[in-house]
Amino acid sequence: MSGEEKVVCVTGASGYIASWLVKLLLERGFSVKASVRDLDDPRKTEHLLSLEGAKERLHLLRADLFEEGAFDALVEGCEGVFHTASPIAFSANDPEAELIEPAVKGTLNVLRSCVKVPSIKRVVITSSTASIWYNGKPLNSDVVVDETWFSDPVYCEQNKLWYILSKTLAEKAAWQFAKENGIDLVTIHPGISIGPLLQPTLNVSSEIFMNFIKGRAQKFPFPAYTFIDVRDVAFAHIQAFEVPSASGRYCLVGNVLNSYETLKILKELYPASSLPEECEDEKALLPKHQVSKEKAKSLGVNFTPLEVSFRDTVESLKEKGFIDI
């Protein structure tokens, strides 16, 4: 499949998932217009500019989520728009200003720009499993979560799950705006993305994984650890744009693991390492729910084997100097 002569854009292009998305788009022959917040920061740009095909077909532009109209130049002349830019943090002094407003406003600013461009055929938004299952329903071993699940904003607010609330409200706003303005919208909902890092900085999902290795597994607001390879996530985005029948929401979770299982696989892969003996997560041995893969497979996603993702993540973190194992 080739994207030759197709022009698409990617917001927040320096991020973990977005960087892989740009890489795969360039490999397929797409011309990519990509936004970053700071064009003068080499940590945001150098790894993108060094990608194969970047010299000929990658165009970096500055765009800020808060500036209305900031994405007009980015989406102009595009057939597809991939909106990945959104703040991620699990604590905030001012959740409204730091997480919720940028997520919701940023999404609507991108979509407002899209409405002005008749050439745009579809918009693909990077959401998260965060907007899927935080609704207070029990997540027992007989539960299979799928795309019909929605997080409950009231539940999220009551439990101070601010990042999850930001993703939930941003998705809700996106669907409402798309319906009112006739935008062909698809949303992608990955779990904890792992795999090699293209960017030089440590992203949140890789940090979660690194904490297992360092024996600092933190208590995050996840019912379980829902791993997905970042390369599968990037591929799913492109398929969501390319496959004519693609529509609605897509859960992307390859494996649901507890802390104990995660450490066990890592020890098998790195038997000589000094990995922690146990994980201080009280949910470590609780029954786990499952996540449906059916809809993701309909996009042509073949999930990367977990051991491959784990090894590639560890080797990448080693190469970049974040761990010594």
C-alpha positions as CSV (number, residue, x, y, z in Angstrom):
1,M,0.0,0.0,0.0
2,S,1.5,3.3,-1.0
3,G,0.7,6.9,0.1
4,E,2.4,8.3,-2.9
5,E,1.4,11.9,-3.6
6,K,-1.0,11.9,-0.6
7,V,-0.5,14.8,1.8
8,V,-1.4,14.2,5.4
9,C,-0.6,16.0,8.7
10,V,0.3,14.9,12.2
11,T,-0.1,17.1,15.3
12,G,2.3,16.8,18.2
13,A,4.7,15.0,15.9
14,S,7.6,14.9,18.3
15,G,5.7,12.6,20.7
16,Y,6.3,8.8,21.1
17,I,3.4,7.5,19.0
18,A,3.4,10.4,16.6
19,S,7.1,10.0,15.8
20,W,6.4,6.4,14.8
21,L,3.4,7.5,12.8
22,V,5.5,10.0,10.9
23,K,8.2,7.3,10.3
24,L,5.6,4.8,8.8
25,L,3.9,7.5,6.8
26,L,7.2,8.5,5.2
27,E,8.1,4.9,4.5
28,R,4.8,4.5,2.6
29,G,5.5,7.5,0.5
30,F,3.2,10.1,2.1
31,S,4.1,13.8,2.2
32,V,3.8,14.8,5.9
33,K,3.1,18.2,7.4
34,A,3.9,17.9,11.1
35,S,3.4,20.2,14.0
36,V,5.7,20.7,16.9
37,R,5.5,23.3,19.7
38,D,9.1,24.5,19.4
39,L,11.0,24.3,16.1
40,D,14.2,25.5,17.8
41,D,14.3,22.5,20.2
42,P,16.5,19.8,18.6
43,R,15.0,17.2,21.0
44,K,11.7,17.8,19.3
45,T,12.9,17.9,15.7
46,E,16.2,16.1,15.0
47,H,14.9,12.5,15.3
48,L,12.1,13.5,12.8
49,L,14.4,15.2,10.3
50,S,16.7,12.2,10.3
51,L,14.0,9.8,9.2
52,E,14.2,8.2,5.7
53,G,12.3,10.4,3.3
54,A,12.1,13.4,5.7
55,K,14.3,15.6,3.5
56,E,12.0,15.3,0.6
57,R,8.5,14.8,2.2
58,L,8.5,16.1,5.8
59,H,7.5,19.7,6.5
60,L,7.7,20.9,10.2
61,L,5.5,23.7,11.3
62,R,4.9,25.3,14.7
63,A,1.5,25.0,16.2
64,D,0.1,25.6,19.7
65,L,-3.0,23.8,21.0
66,F,-4.3,26.9,22.6
67,E,-4.2,29.2,19.5
68,E,-7.3,29.1,17.5
69,G,-6.4,29.0,13.8
70,A,-2.9,27.7,14.6
71,F,-3.6,24.5,12.7
72,D,-5.0,26.2,9.5
73,A,-1.7,26.2,7.7
74,L,-1.0,22.6,8.9
75,V,-4.2,21.0,7.5
76,E,-4.3,23.1,4.3
77,G,-4.0,20.8,1.3
78,C,-4.2,17.6,3.3
79,E,-6.3,14.5,2.7
80,G,-5.9,13.1,6.1
81,V,-5.3,14.6,9.6
82,F,-3.8,12.7,12.5
83,H,-4.4,14.5,15.8
84,T,-2.1,13.0,18.4
85,A,-1.1,16.1,20.5
86,S,-2.5,16.1,24.0
87,P,-0.9,16.6,27.5
88,I,-0.3,13.5,29.6
89,A,0.4,13.5,33.3
90,F,-1.1,11.6,36.3
91,S,-1.0,14.5,38.7
92,A,-1.6,18.2,38.3
93,N,-1.7,21.3,40.5
94,D,-4.4,22.8,38.3
95,P,-6.1,19.9,36.3
96,E,-8.3,22.3,34.4
97,A,-5.5,24.4,33.1
98,E,-2.8,21.7,32.7
99,L,-4.8,18.8,31.3
100,I,-8.5,19.3,30.6
101,E,-8.4,22.6,28.8
102,P,-5.5,21.8,26.5
103,A,-7.0,18.4,25.6
104,V,-10.5,19.7,24.8
105,K,-9.6,23.1,23.3
106,G,-6.7,21.6,21.3
107,T,-8.9,19.0,19.8
108,L,-11.6,21.5,18.9
109,N,-9.0,23.9,17.4
110,V,-7.7,21.2,15.1
111,L,-11.2,20.2,14.1
112,R,-12.2,23.8,13.4
113,S,-9.3,24.1,11.1
114,C,-10.3,20.9,9.4
115,V,-13.8,22.2,8.6
116,K,-12.2,24.9,6.4
117,V,-10.4,22.4,4.1
118,P,-12.6,20.5,1.6
119,S,-9.8,18.1,0.6
120,I,-9.7,16.4,4.0
121,K,-11.3,13.0,3.8
122,R,-10.9,11.7,7.3
123,V,-9.6,12.8,10.7
124,V,-8.0,10.2,13.0
125,I,-7.6,11.2,16.7
126,T,-5.3,9.5,19.2
127,S,-7.4,8.9,22.2
128,S,-6.7,6.3,24.9
129,T,-8.2,3.4,26.8
130,A,-8.5,6.0,29.4
131,S,-11.7,7.2,27.8
132,I,-13.1,3.6,27.6
133,W,-13.3,1.8,31.0
134,Y,-13.3,4.2,33.9
135,N,-17.0,4.1,34.8
136,G,-17.1,2.2,38.1
137,K,-18.1,-1.1,36.5
138,P,-16.3,-4.1,38.0
139,L,-13.4,-5.4,35.9
140,N,-13.4,-9.1,36.7
141,S,-11.8,-11.9,34.8
142,D,-15.0,-12.7,32.9
143,V,-15.3,-9.1,31.6
144,V,-14.3,-8.3,28.0
145,V,-14.1,-4.5,27.4
146,D,-14.8,-3.3,23.9
147,E,-15.5,-0.1,22.0
148,T,-19.1,0.2,23.4
149,W,-17.6,1.1,26.8
150,F,-17.3,4.8,27.8
151,S,-15.6,6.4,30.8
152,D,-17.9,8.4,33.0
153,P,-16.8,12.0,33.6
154,V,-18.6,12.2,36.9
155,Y,-16.8,9.0,38.1
156,C,-13.4,10.4,36.9
157,E,-14.0,13.7,38.6
158,Q,-15.1,12.1,41.9
159,N,-11.9,10.0,41.9
160,K,-9.7,12.8,40.8
161,L,-8.6,10.9,37.7
162,W,-7.7,14.1,35.8
163,Y,-5.8,12.8,32.9
164,I,-8.5,10.2,32.3
165,L,-11.1,13.0,32.5
166,S,-9.2,15.1,30.0
167,K,-9.1,12.2,27.4
168,T,-12.8,11.4,28.1
169,L,-14.0,15.0,27.6
170,A,-11.8,15.6,24.6
171,E,-13.2,12.5,22.9
172,K,-16.8,13.5,23.7
173,A,-16.2,17.0,22.3
174,A,-14.6,15.6,19.2
175,W,-17.5,13.3,18.4
176,Q,-20.1,16.0,19.0
177,F,-18.2,18.5,16.8
178,A,-17.7,15.9,14.0
179,K,-21.4,15.1,14.0
180,E,-22.5,18.7,13.9
181,N,-20.0,19.5,11.1
182,G,-20.0,16.4,8.9
183,I,-16.4,15.3,9.7
184,D,-15.5,11.7,9.0
185,L,-13.8,10.9,12.3
186,V,-12.1,7.8,13.7
187,T,-10.7,7.5,17.2
188,I,-7.8,5.2,18.3
189,H,-7.7,4.0,21.9
190,P,-4.3,2.4,22.8
191,G,-3.3,1.0,26.1
192,I,0.2,1.5,27.5
193,S,2.3,1.8,24.4
194,I,5.7,0.1,24.6
195,G,8.5,-0.6,22.0
196,P,11.5,1.3,20.7
197,L,11.8,5.1,21.3
198,L,12.6,7.3,18.3
199,Q,12.6,10.5,20.3
200,P,15.6,11.2,22.7
201,T,13.3,12.0,25.7
202,L,11.5,9.6,28.0
203,N,7.8,9.4,27.5
204,V,5.3,8.5,30.2
205,S,4.4,5.0,29.0
206,S,8.0,4.0,28.6
207,E,8.7,5.4,32.1
208,I,5.9,3.2,33.5
209,F,7.7,0.2,31.9
210,M,11.1,1.4,33.1
211,N,9.8,1.6,36.7
212,F,9.1,-2.2,36.6
213,I,12.7,-2.8,35.7
214,K,14.0,-0.5,38.4
215,G,11.7,-1.9,41.1
216,R,9.7,1.3,41.3
217,A,6.4,0.1,39.9
218,Q,4.0,2.9,40.8
219,K,0.4,2.8,41.6
220,F,-1.2,4.2,38.5
221,P,-4.9,4.5,38.0
222,F,-5.0,1.5,35.7
223,P,-7.1,-1.5,36.5
224,A,-4.3,-3.6,34.9
225,Y,-1.4,-3.0,32.6
226,T,-2.7,-3.0,29.1
227,F,0.3,-3.2,26.8
228,I,0.4,-2.5,23.1
229,D,3.4,-2.1,20.8
230,V,3.8,1.5,19.6
231,R,4.5,0.2,16.0
232,D,1.1,-1.5,16.0
233,V,-0.5,1.8,17.2
234,A,1.1,3.8,14.4
235,F,0.1,1.2,11.9
236,A,-3.5,1.2,13.1
237,H,-3.7,5.0,12.7
238,I,-2.7,4.7,9.0
239,Q,-5.1,1.9,8.4
240,A,-7.9,3.9,10.1
241,F,-7.2,6.6,7.4
242,E,-6.6,4.2,4.5
243,V,-9.3,1.6,4.9
244,P,-12.6,3.1,3.5
245,S,-14.8,1.1,5.9
246,A,-13.0,2.2,9.0
247,S,-15.3,4.0,11.4
248,G,-15.9,4.8,15.1
249,R,-13.6,3.8,17.9
250,Y,-10.9,1.2,18.0
251,C,-9.4,-0.4,21.2
252,L,-5.8,-1.3,20.9
253,V,-4.5,-3.6,23.6
254,G,-2.3,-6.6,22.8
255,N,-2.0,-8.0,26.3
256,V,-3.5,-7.4,29.8
257,L,-1.0,-8.2,32.5
258,N,-0.6,-7.7,36.2
259,S,2.7,-6.6,37.7
260,Y,3.7,-10.2,38.7
261,E,3.3,-11.4,35.1
262,T,5.2,-8.4,33.7
263,L,8.2,-9.1,35.9
264,K,8.1,-12.8,35.2
265,I,8.4,-12.2,31.4
266,L,11.2,-9.7,31.9
267,K,13.1,-12.1,34.1
268,E,12.8,-14.8,31.5
269,L,14.2,-12.4,28.8
270,Y,17.0,-11.1,31.1
271,P,17.9,-13.9,33.5
272,A,21.2,-12.4,34.5
273,S,19.6,-9.0,35.5
274,S,19.0,-7.8,39.0
275,L,15.3,-7.3,38.5
276,P,13.2,-6.8,41.6
277,E,11.8,-10.0,43.2
278,E,8.3,-8.7,43.6
279,C,6.2,-5.7,42.9
280,E,4.6,-3.6,45.5
281,D,1.3,-3.3,43.7
282,E,-1.7,-4.5,45.7
283,K,-3.5,-5.3,42.4
284,A,-0.7,-7.6,41.3
285,L,-2.6,-10.8,41.7
286,L,-6.2,-9.6,41.2
287,P,-8.2,-11.2,38.4
288,K,-7.8,-9.3,35.1
289,H,-10.3,-8.2,32.6
290,Q,-9.7,-8.7,28.8
291,V,-10.0,-6.2,25.9
292,S,-11.6,-7.2,22.6
293,K,-9.2,-7.3,19.6
294,E,-11.9,-8.0,17.0
295,K,-12.3,-4.5,15.7
296,A,-8.6,-3.8,15.7
297,K,-8.0,-6.9,13.7
298,S,-10.6,-5.7,11.1
299,L,-8.1,-2.9,10.4
300,G,-5.5,-5.5,9.6
301,V,-3.6,-5.1,12.9
302,N,-1.4,-8.2,13.6
303,F,-0.4,-7.7,17.2
304,T,3.4,-7.8,17.9
305,P,4.3,-10.7,20.2
306,L,4.7,-9.4,23.8
307,E,8.2,-10.8,24.2
308,V,9.3,-8.8,21.1
309,S,7.8,-5.6,22.4
310,F,9.4,-6.1,25.9
311,R,12.9,-6.9,24.5
312,D,12.8,-4.0,22.0
313,T,11.7,-1.6,24.8
314,V,14.4,-2.7,27.1
315,E,17.1,-2.5,24.4
316,S,15.9,0.9,23.3
317,L,15.9,2.2,26.9
318,K,19.5,0.8,27.4
319,E,20.7,2.4,24.1
320,K,19.4,5.8,25.1
321,G,21.0,5.5,28.6
322,F,17.8,5.4,30.7
323,I,18.5,1.9,32.2
324,D,21.4,-0.4,32.8
325,I,20.3,-4.0,32.9
